[in-house]
């Protein structure tokens, strides 16, 4: 009986997320007065997915913690909507709803894979929402953000240096630093500071001298990450800087030169770092080294392939056999048990977020805030890309988490912080539009 319910539920969950995803893009082409019903419909489908998935999880485990988690998830989603849609009456509802949906998918998979991590994850998410609750109003109203260029640089570089010197080595790279019982990955938070730094440096002057200064300081960020062997984060920082520089200057030469330098750096990294060579070998032919370096990516590809279009159903697959499945390879677990259609919907929801970030960037008049919105869009987008690329063997694995879905306190905090900043920028764009209408 449980097997039948699990089999049926995988189709209902696919239907739920497919309709939700359709609403994401349908809302983009409709007048504002017609979007309210779509946004409310999205919330209905979020709660339906919560009930459906947690019912299956409970039936398969009889673990009372599943019910407690389901209630906690519902409360967290409700409070998130209360904060953004009540405290900020003109919040961007697509961004809020997508954040809730992606968090929910992460909670569901973590409950399936590791209940201890699932409990920690919901605590991390609640803490992150509390910490960032007033970020939108601070972004909207405070005017000093564009004047703190060198403070951003000092804080960011100092934070990364602390990891390079005192950090713990995880899978060949220095990623984390421990402060008592708390373990942090500072590069996750500092990437937001980095975006603010680049935007503040290029929002007024884009002459050659300013570009050289900005590039030199940005290179320090990237080189510290390279020295720490955190090459995934280094790639995110580098690509984000490159696109922000191009948009600020409109100079294709910088973009072309940047890609050439990035290619050269990748070749140098291959020769300098043994763990990079190992990942490249695993990427080239994982089955040739399936018992060694290729085991992780091979298990990921087997999981994705065995899941097919509609998945095996929760607890009907073997995603726990994928190494570090709750962090780097959670997308493979989703593909195996929820199916490729469900996984594709996750990708489209992420794309919806990126499109909305860019849309907000285009609405903002002030150059600094426009560059911040663009930088955060690229930062979020490139992280999604390299995570999914590593899981599907499109590119070598870089050890980067899937935002809002993978396990990790620093990742959850940084991504919710990004979404909160975007909400503040959206409010600022609305405030600018109102000011323009008053002038007219």
Buried (B, 14 or more C-beta within 10 A) or exposed (E): EEEEEBBEBBBBBBBBBBBBBBBBBBBBEEEEEEBEEBBEBBBEBBBBBBEBBBBBBBBBBEEEBBEEBBEBBBEBBEBBBEBBBEEBEEBBBBBBBBBBBBBBBBBBBBBBBBBEBBBBBBEBBBBBBEEBBBBBBEBBEEEEBBEBBEEBBBBBBEBBBBBBEEBEEBEBBBBBBEEEEEBBBBBBBBBBBBBBBBBBBBBEEBEEEBBEEBBEBBBBBBBBBBBBBBBBBBBBBBBBBBBBBBBBBEBEEBBEEBEEEBEEBBEEBBEEBEBBBBBBBBBEEBEEBBEEBBBBBBBBBBBBEBBEEBBBBBBBBBBEEBBBBBBBBBBBBBBBBBBBBBBBBBBBBBBBBBBBBBBBBEBBEBBBBBBBBBBBBBBBBBBBBBBBBBBBBEBBBBBBBBBBBBBBBBBBBBBBBBBBBBBBBBBBBBEBEEEEEEEE
